[in-house]
Amino acid sequence: MSWDEAYMNGSFRDMWDLSYPSQELVAFLATINFPKETVGLDVGCGAGREAVFLAQYGLHMMAEALRVAAEQAKEAGVHVDWRHGNVLDLQVEDQSVDFVNDRTVFIQLPIWVETCRSI
């Protein structure tokens, strides 16, 4: 089954989706005092659980998974700028993002250290 098929038929919820943000992200944000104008990038956001949480926390966040994610944001009453693209060619302006969240995307890449440094 492809990623898109899992999002279309909803099986992603049983396979990898969480109904809450990760403990690591919650703990990290509890230690940081981000100003309201902070801009975040959630790379490989999947169904958008963490992107929606970040938007609810006050951060402005930037395929089929995005459709599901947009529904999550609408239900939560927050605005998220959803973009579909290649993680190796992120279309993000220099100095336009203050915070990057990643849940297991970069570690899948053979050049993950270089990719992280480029952001």
C-alpha positions, 0 to 999 in steps of 0.5 A: 500500500502506498502512502497516499492510499493509506491516507485515502482509506484512513488506515494511516491512523492505525499504522502510524498516526497519533491523536496527540503531538509527541511528548518531545515536542510538548516538552520542548515547547514548554521550555521555550518562550516563542514570540507570537510572530515565530514561524515554524516549518513542520517537515513531513507533517503527515496528517498534521497533528504536530503542525496543528499543535504548533499553530494552537501554541501560537506558531505560524506553520507552513498531496493527500496527507495535506488534505487530511492535515487541512481538515485537522487544522480546520477542526482545531480552528487554526490557520496553517500554510500547507505546502507539498514539496520535496524535502531535498528542495524546500522552497523556503526563503532564507531567514524566513523560518524560526523553528523546524520540527521533524518526526523521522523524515530527515533520518531516512535520508542518506544525507540528513546531516547536510539537509538539516544544516541547509535549513 
